């Protein structure tokens, strides 16, 4: 497996984990929901940056 494919797979798995964490945090309080939204944005943006490597 090429190095790029390894990075692609790991970045997708990381993004999926971030989405699951966000869903969990979303059920708590308003402040946590705000932080969860930011976590989702920053945690899933890695996918957009992978092609740059």
C-alpha positions as CSV (number, residue, x, y, z in Angstrom):
1,X,0.0,0.0,0.0
2,X,1.4,3.4,-0.9
3,X,2.1,6.0,1.7
4,X,-0.6,8.3,0.3
5,X,-3.3,5.6,0.6
6,X,-2.2,5.0,4.2
7,X,-2.6,8.7,5.0
8,X,-6.0,8.8,3.2
9,X,-7.3,5.9,5.2
10,X,-6.1,7.3,8.5
11,X,-7.5,10.7,7.8
12,X,-10.9,9.2,6.9
13,X,-10.9,7.1,10.1
14,X,-9.9,10.2,12.2
15,X,-12.7,12.2,10.7
16,X,-15.2,9.5,11.4
17,X,-14.0,9.4,15.0
18,X,-14.4,13.1,15.3
19,X,-18.0,12.9,14.0
20,X,-18.8,10.2,16.6
21,X,-17.4,12.4,19.4
22,X,-19.3,15.4,18.2
23,X,-22.6,13.4,18.2
24,X,-21.9,12.4,21.8
25,X,-21.0,15.9,22.9
26,X,-24.0,17.4,21.1
27,X,-26.4,15.9,23.7
28,X,-24.8,17.7,26.7
29,X,-25.1,21.5,26.9
30,X,-25.1,24.5,24.7
31,X,-21.5,25.5,25.4
32,X,-20.4,21.9,24.7
33,X,-22.3,22.0,21.4
34,X,-20.5,25.1,20.3
35,X,-17.2,23.4,21.1
36,X,-18.3,20.2,19.4
37,X,-19.1,22.2,16.2
38,X,-15.6,23.6,16.2
39,X,-14.1,20.2,16.8
40,X,-16.1,18.8,13.9
41,X,-14.9,21.6,11.6
42,X,-11.2,21.3,12.5
43,X,-11.2,17.5,12.8
44,X,-12.7,16.9,9.4
45,X,-10.7,19.5,7.6
46,X,-7.7,17.2,7.6
47,X,-9.3,15.5,4.6
48,X,-9.1,18.6,2.5
49,X,-5.4,19.1,3.5
50,X,-4.2,15.5,2.7
51,X,-4.0,16.1,-1.1
52,X,-1.7,19.0,-0.4
53,X,1.0,16.5,0.9
